[in-house]
Amino acid sequence: MNATDANGISSYAIYIDGIFRSGTISYSWDTTQENDGIHTILCEATDPFGNTGSATLSITVNNSGEADTTPPIVTIISPIANSTVSGIVTITMSATDANGISSYAIYINDILRSATNIYSWNTTQEIDGSHTILCEAIDPSGNNGSDTISVIVNNSAIIQQPSEIFKLMTFNIKKSGEDPSYPDWKTVAQEENADIIMFIETGDWDDNSNQKLNQYVNEFNTYFPDEDPYIGYCTQGISLSTDGAAIMSRYPVIAYNQITNVPLDNSTSYDVTHDFYDVEVNVSGTLVHIIGSHLKAMPGAPDEQRREWEQEGIINYMDNLGNVSIAYLGDLNSFSPEDWGLNNQTGLGYGPLSMIIYPYNNPDTGADFSSYSSAIHSWIDVHRTLNPTDWGVTYPGVYNSRIDFIFVNQFLSSSIINSTTGDTAHALTGSDHLTVDVFINLSLV
């Protein structure tokens, strides 16, 4: 590997398929000890301040000496061939190959709709009648397998309109939900039954063509057979399980933007620690930007400064969106100035949230952050607004305060009707973070 840092490199690490192989910049890999197929290499470098950079790639091992000419076996699991469908339909395929699957594709009427093995198809956008679904999978050798079915779309009898009251939630699930100390994150999500969920720390979900994301979307849709199905999207190219964000929505997703750099006030661009995730959702005819955030963690002045730069930049990004409805939510790793006097804390600082909450003063230092505040949007903290005296702990055992938040701007502030933190039976065994949720009634906007 090649790694550079202004302060030098203090340590290296090379992993193959998640197993540590070397603490140096190079490693001689005997691929004859591996199974033929796809393998993942992760290289990391850490500077003296503990900041870690990484790069990952997937390669195909083939020591058999024989060309692979066998295509994947592909089966469309749902919907059923020749069935009649309506509303939102989940298309799922199964694909198997001895050497793994390198890519997927789902076509409807010869138009590419998804590059994953699952797709939530809104049939209300189609003409009633027969439609063809083609699912393909390609292995590392380029062999193509496929399955094709036809279904009948019939939406003529549908008159039900989606609800204007919806539940929005943010949930940091710790290490992509794989930490054995917290086995119940899926149970918590089921207990909460939110309509739109922004998950934080989903870095493993994009691996193998979003395998984990698709698995969990299917599990939740199976668990909630009487609800509209979730559609899932997640950030891409994430190498660490503690990085990344993902959204599951029962409302149509119009667009999404993974934000790696944000504009600062001095006209420079700042490379953020964890990519922001801006997902535009159509909630009963109202377009809402759901922006997931995971600011830099850890106490200390250097990391607090990084959080402030990240917050400054995302405020500018949201200003550049213009006069639109926005919910800004996630793990902000910061304390709220509105909690000062109710539950004072030290360690992470109040700066980032002092930029977003009027009157933009840091109660800990007395510093004025009004110059960083939005030029367009007026923000409210939904939980503190609806629960003025409730501590609302979201990181129990470490900070008996809130570091996870949901903020909404002026277009949604009059529509919030209820907000809680971590109030389900399995909240404490779902993650080291607790959920934050809010019910929003768009008919009040």
C-alpha positions as CSV (number, residue, x, y, z in Angstrom):
1,M,0.0,0.0,0.0
2,N,0.9,3.7,-0.2
3,A,-0.1,6.0,2.6
4,T,0.7,9.7,3.3
5,D,-0.1,12.0,6.1
6,A,1.2,15.4,7.1
7,N,2.0,14.1,10.6
8,G,3.4,10.8,9.4
9,I,2.1,7.2,9.7
10,S,2.3,5.4,13.1
11,S,0.9,2.0,12.1
12,Y,-0.3,-0.1,9.1
13,A,-2.7,-3.0,8.8
14,I,-3.6,-5.3,5.9
15,Y,-6.8,-7.5,6.1
16,I,-8.0,-10.2,3.7
17,D,-11.6,-11.1,4.0
18,G,-11.7,-9.3,7.4
19,I,-8.8,-11.3,8.8
20,F,-5.7,-9.4,9.9
21,R,-2.6,-10.5,7.8
22,S,0.1,-7.9,8.3
23,G,1.1,-4.8,10.3
24,T,3.4,-3.5,7.5
25,I,2.9,-1.8,4.2
26,S,3.2,-5.0,2.2
27,Y,2.2,-8.7,2.5
28,S,3.0,-11.8,0.4
29,W,-0.3,-13.5,-0.1
30,D,-0.3,-17.2,-0.9
31,T,-3.6,-17.4,-2.8
32,T,-3.2,-21.2,-3.2
33,Q,-4.4,-21.4,0.4
34,E,-7.6,-19.7,-0.5
35,N,-10.8,-20.8,-2.2
36,D,-11.2,-19.7,-5.8
37,G,-13.6,-16.8,-6.0
38,I,-13.9,-13.2,-4.8
39,H,-11.8,-12.0,-1.9
40,T,-11.7,-8.5,-0.3
41,I,-8.4,-6.7,0.6
42,L,-8.5,-3.9,3.1
43,C,-5.5,-1.7,3.8
44,E,-5.4,0.8,6.7
45,A,-2.9,3.4,7.9
46,T,-3.2,5.3,11.2
47,D,-1.4,8.6,12.0
48,P,0.0,9.6,15.4
49,F,-3.4,11.2,16.4
50,G,-5.3,8.0,15.8
51,N,-6.9,9.0,12.6
52,T,-7.3,6.1,10.2
53,G,-7.5,6.1,6.4
54,S,-8.2,3.0,4.4
55,A,-8.7,1.6,0.9
56,T,-10.4,-1.6,-0.2
57,L,-10.7,-3.7,-3.3
58,S,-12.1,-7.0,-4.4
59,I,-10.2,-9.5,-6.6
60,T,-10.9,-12.9,-8.0
61,V,-8.6,-15.9,-7.1
62,N,-8.4,-18.6,-9.7
63,N,-5.8,-21.3,-9.1
64,S,-7.7,-24.1,-10.8
65,G,-6.2,-23.3,-14.2
66,E,-9.5,-23.8,-15.9
67,A,-11.6,-21.1,-17.5
68,D,-15.0,-20.6,-15.7
69,T,-17.8,-20.9,-18.3
70,T,-20.6,-21.8,-15.9
71,P,-23.2,-19.0,-15.5
72,P,-24.9,-18.2,-12.2
73,I,-28.2,-19.9,-11.4
74,V,-30.8,-17.1,-11.1
75,T,-34.4,-17.4,-9.8
76,I,-36.9,-14.7,-9.4
77,I,-38.4,-15.3,-5.9
78,S,-41.0,-12.6,-6.0
79,P,-43.4,-11.7,-7.4
80,I,-44.9,-15.0,-8.7
81,A,-44.9,-15.5,-12.5
82,N,-48.2,-14.6,-14.1
83,S,-49.6,-13.1,-10.9
84,T,-51.6,-9.9,-10.7
85,V,-49.9,-7.1,-8.7
86,S,-50.7,-3.6,-7.6
87,G,-49.2,-0.8,-5.5
88,I,-45.6,-1.2,-4.4
89,V,-44.2,-4.6,-5.3
90,T,-40.8,-6.0,-4.0
91,I,-38.9,-7.8,-6.8
92,T,-36.3,-10.1,-5.3
93,M,-34.0,-12.7,-7.0
94,S,-31.8,-15.5,-5.8
95,A,-28.4,-15.9,-7.6
96,T,-25.8,-18.6,-6.8
97,D,-22.4,-19.3,-8.4
98,A,-19.4,-21.3,-7.3
99,N,-17.2,-18.2,-7.7
100,G,-19.6,-15.6,-6.3
101,I,-21.6,-12.9,-7.9
102,S,-20.0,-9.7,-9.1
103,S,-23.1,-7.7,-10.3
104,Y,-26.8,-7.8,-10.5
105,A,-29.4,-6.2,-12.7
106,I,-33.2,-5.9,-12.6
107,Y,-35.0,-4.8,-15.8
108,I,-38.7,-4.1,-16.2
109,N,-39.9,-3.9,-19.8
110,D,-36.2,-3.9,-20.9
111,I,-35.5,-0.8,-18.8
112,L,-32.8,-1.1,-16.1
113,R,-34.4,-0.4,-12.7
114,S,-31.8,-1.7,-10.2
115,A,-28.2,-2.8,-10.0
116,T,-28.9,-4.9,-6.8
117,N,-30.8,-8.1,-6.2
118,I,-33.9,-6.3,-4.9
119,Y,-36.1,-3.5,-6.2
120,S,-39.3,-1.9,-4.8
121,W,-41.4,-1.4,-7.9
122,N,-44.1,1.3,-7.7
123,T,-46.6,-0.2,-10.1
124,T,-48.9,2.8,-9.8
125,Q,-46.5,4.5,-12.3
126,E,-47.2,1.8,-14.9
127,I,-50.0,1.2,-17.3
128,D,-52.4,-1.6,-16.3
129,G,-51.6,-4.8,-18.2
130,S,-48.8,-7.3,-18.8
131,H,-45.2,-6.3,-17.9
132,T,-41.9,-8.3,-18.2
133,I,-39.4,-8.6,-15.4
134,L,-35.8,-9.8,-16.2
135,C,-33.3,-10.5,-13.4
136,E,-29.6,-11.0,-14.3
137,A,-26.5,-11.9,-12.3
138,I,-22.9,-11.9,-13.6
139,D,-20.1,-13.9,-12.0
140,P,-16.4,-12.7,-11.8
141,S,-15.6,-14.4,-15.2
142,G,-18.4,-12.5,-16.9
143,N,-20.8,-15.4,-17.2
144,N,-24.4,-14.1,-17.3
145,G,-27.4,-16.0,-15.8
146,S,-31.0,-14.7,-15.9
147,D,-34.6,-15.5,-15.2
148,T,-37.7,-13.8,-16.8
149,I,-41.3,-13.7,-15.7
150,S,-44.4,-11.7,-16.7
151,V,-46.9,-10.2,-14.3
152,I,-50.2,-8.4,-14.7
153,V,-50.4,-4.9,-13.2
154,N,-53.9,-3.8,-12.1
155,N,-54.2,-0.6,-10.1
156,S,-57.7,0.4,-11.3
157,A,-59.3,-0.5,-7.9
158,I,-56.7,1.3,-5.7
159,I,-58.1,4.5,-4.1
160,Q,-56.2,4.5,-0.8
161,Q,-53.9,7.5,-0.4
162,P,-50.7,7.3,1.7
163,S,-50.9,8.9,5.2
164,E,-49.7,12.4,5.8
165,I,-48.8,11.3,9.4
166,F,-45.5,9.5,9.4
167,K,-42.9,8.4,12.0
168,L,-39.2,9.4,11.3
169,M,-36.4,7.8,13.3
170,T,-32.6,7.9,13.6
171,F,-30.7,4.9,15.0
172,N,-26.9,4.4,15.3
173,I,-26.7,0.6,15.3
174,K,-23.0,0.3,16.2
175,K,-20.6,-1.5,13.8
176,S,-23.2,-2.2,11.2
177,G,-25.4,-4.1,13.7
178,E,-22.7,-6.8,14.1
179,D,-21.5,-6.0,17.6
180,P,-22.3,-9.2,19.7
181,S,-22.8,-7.0,22.8
182,Y,-25.9,-5.5,21.2
183,P,-27.8,-8.3,19.4
184,D,-31.3,-6.7,19.3
185,W,-31.0,-3.7,16.9
186,K,-33.5,-5.4,14.5
187,T,-35.9,-6.0,17.3
188,V,-35.7,-2.4,18.3
189,A,-36.5,-1.3,14.8
190,Q,-39.4,-3.7,14.7
191,E,-40.7,-2.3,18.1
192,E,-40.4,1.3,16.8
193,N,-42.1,0.5,13.4
194,A,-41.0,3.9,11.9
195,D,-42.0,4.8,8.4
196,I,-38.6,6.4,7.5
197,I,-35.4,5.3,9.3
198,M,-32.0,6.8,9.0
199,F,-29.5,4.1,10.2
200,I,-26.0,5.3,11.2
201,E,-22.9,3.0,11.1
202,T,-23.9,0.8,8.3
203,G,-20.5,0.4,6.6
204,D,-20.8,-3.3,5.9
205,W,-24.2,-3.0,4.3
206,D,-22.9,-2.0,0.8
207,D,-20.6,-5.0,0.6
208,N,-21.3,-7.6,-2.1
209,S,-23.8,-5.4,-4.0
210,N,-25.7,-4.2,-0.9
211,Q,-26.2,-7.8,0.4
212,K,-26.8,-6.8,4.0
213,L,-29.0,-3.9,3.1
214,N,-31.2,-6.0,0.9
215,Q,-31.3,-8.8,3.5
216,Y,-32.6,-6.4,6.2
217,V,-35.1,-4.7,3.9
218,N,-36.5,-8.1,3.1
219,E,-36.6,-9.2,6.8
220,F,-38.5,-6.0,7.9
221,N,-40.9,-6.2,5.0
222,T,-41.6,-9.8,5.9
223,Y,-42.1,-8.8,9.6
224,F,-44.6,-6.0,8.6
225,P,-46.8,-7.7,6.0
226,D,-49.7,-5.2,6.5
227,E,-47.5,-2.1,6.1
228,D,-46.2,-0.6,2.9
229,P,-42.8,-2.1,2.1
230,Y,-39.6,-0.4,2.8
231,I,-37.3,0.7,0.1
232,G,-33.6,0.8,1.1
233,Y,-30.5,2.7,0.1
234,C,-27.1,3.1,1.7
235,T,-23.9,5.0,1.2
236,Q,-21.3,3.2,-1.1
237,G,-17.6,2.5,-1.0
238,I,-17.5,2.3,2.8
239,S,-14.7,0.2,4.3
240,L,-15.3,0.5,8.0
241,S,-18.3,-1.0,9.9
242,T,-18.4,2.2,12.1
243,D,-18.9,4.4,9.0
244,G,-21.8,4.8,6.5
245,A,-25.5,5.6,6.6
246,A,-28.6,3.9,5.2
247,I,-32.2,4.8,4.8
248,M,-35.3,2.6,4.8
249,S,-38.5,4.4,3.6
250,R,-42.1,3.4,3.1
251,Y,-42.5,6.4,0.9
252,P,-41.0,6.8,-2.6
253,V,-37.3,7.9,-2.7
254,I,-36.9,10.5,-5.4
255,A,-33.1,11.1,-5.2
256,Y,-30.1,10.6,-3.0
257,N,-26.7,12.2,-2.6
258,Q,-23.7,10.9,-0.7
259,I,-21.8,14.0,0.5
260,T,-18.0,13.5,0.9
261,N,-17.0,17.2,0.9
262,V,-18.9,20.2,2.3
263,P,-18.4,23.9,1.5
264,L,-16.9,26.1,4.3
265,D,-17.5,29.8,4.8
266,N,-14.0,30.6,3.5
267,S,-14.9,29.1,0.1
268,T,-12.8,26.0,0.7
269,S,-14.0,22.4,0.7
270,Y,-13.7,20.1,3.7
271,D,-13.4,16.3,3.4
272,V,-15.7,15.0,6.2
273,T,-15.0,12.1,8.5
274,H,-18.2,10.3,7.7
275,D,-20.1,11.0,4.5
276,F,-23.4,12.8,5.0
277,Y,-26.4,11.2,3.2
278,D,-29.1,13.4,1.6
279,V,-32.2,11.4,0.6
280,E,-35.2,13.2,-1.0
281,V,-38.4,11.4,-0.1
282,N,-41.9,12.0,-1.5
283,V,-44.2,11.9,1.6
284,S,-47.8,12.1,0.3
285,G,-46.9,14.7,-2.2
286,T,-44.5,16.7,0.0
287,L,-40.8,16.4,-0.9
288,V,-38.6,16.2,2.2
289,H,-34.8,16.1,2.3
290,I,-33.8,13.5,5.0
291,I,-30.1,14.3,5.7
292,G,-28.2,11.7,7.8
293,S,-25.2,12.9,9.8
294,H,-22.4,11.3,11.8
295,L,-20.0,14.0,13.0
296,K,-16.5,13.1,14.0
297,A,-16.3,11.3,17.3
298,M,-14.1,11.5,20.4
299,P,-13.4,14.3,22.9
300,G,-10.6,16.8,22.6
301,A,-10.0,20.0,20.8
302,P,-8.8,18.6,17.4
303,D,-11.9,16.4,17.0
304,E,-14.2,19.1,18.3
305,Q,-12.7,21.4,15.6
306,R,-13.4,18.7,13.0
307,R,-17.0,18.5,14.1
308,E,-17.4,22.2,13.9
309,W,-16.0,22.3,10.3
310,E,-18.4,19.4,9.3
311,Q,-21.4,21.2,10.8
312,E,-20.4,24.5,9.3
313,G,-20.2,22.8,5.9
314,I,-23.4,20.9,6.1
315,I,-25.3,24.0,7.1
316,N,-24.0,25.7,3.9
317,Y,-24.9,22.6,1.9
318,M,-28.5,22.8,3.2
319,D,-28.6,26.5,2.5
320,N,-27.6,25.7,-1.1
321,L,-30.7,23.4,-1.3
322,G,-32.9,26.5,-1.0
323,N,-36.3,26.8,0.5
324,V,-37.2,23.1,0.8
325,S,-38.4,20.9,3.7
326,I,-35.5,19.3,5.5
327,A,-35.0,16.9,8.5
328,Y,-31.4,16.8,9.6
329,L,-30.7,13.9,11.9
330,G,-28.2,11.4,13.2
331,D,-25.3,11.0,15.6
332,L,-23.9,14.5,16.0
333,N,-21.4,13.6,18.8
334,S,-22.1,17.0,20.4
335,F,-24.1,18.5,23.2
336,S,-27.0,20.8,22.8
337,P,-26.9,24.4,24.2
338,E,-30.6,23.8,25.0
339,D,-29.6,21.1,27.5
340,W,-27.3,23.5,29.4
341,G,-28.7,24.0,32.9
342,L,-30.8,20.8,32.4
343,N,-28.0,18.4,32.1
344,N,-24.5,19.9,31.7
345,Q,-21.9,17.7,30.1
346,T,-18.2,17.9,29.2
347,G,-16.0,16.1,26.7
348,L,-17.6,16.6,23.3
349,G,-18.4,20.3,23.3
350,Y,-21.4,22.5,22.3
351,G,-20.0,24.2,19.3
352,P,-21.6,22.3,16.4
353,L,-25.1,22.6,17.8
354,S,-24.6,26.2,18.8
355,M,-24.4,26.9,15.1
356,I,-27.9,25.6,14.5
357,I,-29.9,26.6,17.6
358,Y,-30.9,30.2,18.1
359,P,-29.4,32.4,19.6
360,Y,-26.2,30.6,18.4
361,N,-24.3,31.0,21.7
362,N,-22.0,28.3,23.1
363,P,-23.1,28.2,26.8
364,D,-19.9,26.4,27.8
365,T,-17.4,29.0,26.4
366,G,-19.6,32.0,25.8
367,A,-18.5,32.0,22.1
368,D,-20.8,33.5,19.5
369,F,-21.5,31.1,16.6
370,S,-24.1,33.2,14.8
371,S,-21.8,33.8,11.8
372,Y,-22.0,30.0,11.1
373,S,-25.8,29.8,11.3
374,S,-28.1,29.3,8.3
375,A,-29.0,32.2,6.1
376,I,-32.2,30.5,5.0
377,H,-33.4,28.0,7.5
378,S,-34.7,28.2,11.1
379,W,-34.1,25.0,12.9
380,I,-35.7,23.3,15.9
381,D,-34.7,20.3,18.0
382,V,-37.8,18.2,17.9
383,H,-37.2,16.3,21.1
384,R,-36.3,19.3,23.2
385,T,-39.2,21.3,21.7
386,L,-41.7,18.6,22.6
387,N,-40.1,17.5,25.9
388,P,-38.7,20.7,27.6
389,T,-37.6,18.9,30.8
390,D,-36.8,15.4,29.6
391,W,-33.1,14.6,29.5
392,G,-33.6,12.4,26.5
393,V,-30.4,10.4,27.0
394,T,-29.2,8.8,23.7
395,Y,-25.7,7.5,24.7
396,P,-26.3,5.9,28.2
397,G,-23.4,4.9,30.3
398,V,-21.0,7.3,28.6
399,Y,-22.8,10.7,28.4
400,N,-26.0,10.9,30.3
401,S,-27.3,13.4,27.8
402,R,-28.1,13.6,24.1
403,I,-25.7,13.3,21.2
404,D,-28.3,11.9,18.7
405,F,-30.8,14.4,17.4
406,I,-33.5,15.2,14.9
407,F,-33.8,18.8,13.7
408,V,-36.4,20.1,11.3
409,N,-36.5,23.4,9.5
410,Q,-39.3,26.0,9.3
411,F,-41.3,24.1,6.7
412,L,-41.8,21.2,9.2
413,S,-41.6,22.8,12.6
414,S,-45.3,23.3,13.0
415,S,-46.1,19.7,12.1
416,I,-44.2,17.8,14.8
417,I,-46.6,16.1,17.3
418,N,-44.6,13.6,19.4
419,S,-40.9,12.6,20.0
420,T,-39.2,10.0,22.2
421,T,-35.8,8.5,22.8
422,G,-35.1,4.8,23.4
423,D,-38.5,3.9,24.8
424,T,-38.9,0.3,23.6
425,A,-38.4,-3.0,25.6
426,H,-35.1,-3.9,23.9
427,A,-33.6,-0.4,23.6
428,L,-30.6,-1.0,25.9
429,T,-29.6,-4.2,24.0
430,G,-30.1,-2.9,20.5
431,S,-27.1,-0.6,20.4
432,D,-24.9,1.6,22.6
433,H,-27.0,4.5,21.2
434,L,-30.7,4.9,21.7
435,T,-33.2,5.8,19.0
436,V,-34.6,9.2,18.5
437,D,-38.0,9.5,16.7
438,V,-40.7,12.0,15.8
439,F,-44.2,11.9,14.5
440,I,-44.8,14.5,11.8
441,N,-48.3,15.4,10.5
442,L,-47.9,17.1,7.1
443,S,-51.6,18.2,7.1
444,L,-50.5,20.7,9.8
445,V,-47.9,22.3,7.5
